[in-house]
Amino acid sequence: MTYKALSSIHDRQEPLFPGRQPTGKEQAQEHIMRPIACLARIAERILNAFMVFALVTLIILVFTNVILRYGFNSGISISVELSRFLFVWITFVGAVCALLRQQHLVVTTLTERLPPPVQAVLTRLVTLAMLGCSIMLMIGSYKQAVLNWNNLSPISGIPVGVFYAAGLFTGIMMSIVLGYRLIIPATPCPTQPEVE
């Protein structure tokens, strides 16, 4: 099943298996894929909107602060800390979006030369390893967020745990995406862009 097939499910309600009658397993997969494809698109749009908002806010804060410092010998004291918080969140949310689109760096020198059944096993093992790392990120970030939530930033008063909450959010989202890929490994992620 390709991204084009997933896209046609959501956009035009075309059959997933044109020209033939799908098997029972394929029908069940089609019923599962429709809401997941829709949910993945909505999640990606929300994450992208958040990153755009955060990046625009970061640019405005930094630009205004530079103009005020060099032009008027003053500045917005909160902008430095807020910019740091936004940069951390943009980075972590961007990692989730890259995982949704399968745009993380992949080295396929060895796997391309192996037979398809072995490739499928290796894909599951790699996904399982990534899931393990995401769970470790989630647990570690949760512990650090709880530990540092009462520590406030000196200027803005924002809890330092907000930094670590970005890792917690990313760990949860990546675990969901990777868990999905373990359950349905042959299907690319619903938001993967179509390559011609």
Protein Blocks (a to p, Z undefined) as FASTA:
>chain_A
ZZklmmmmmmnopafbghiacdfklmmmmmmmmmmmmmmmmmmmmmmmmmmmmmmmmmmm
mmmmmmmmmmnopacfklmmmmmmmmmmmmmmmmmmmmmnopaccdfklmmmpcfklmmm
mmmmmmmmmmmmmmmmmmmmmmmmmmmmmpccfklopafklmmmmmmmmmmmmmmmmmmm
mmmmmbccfklccdZZ
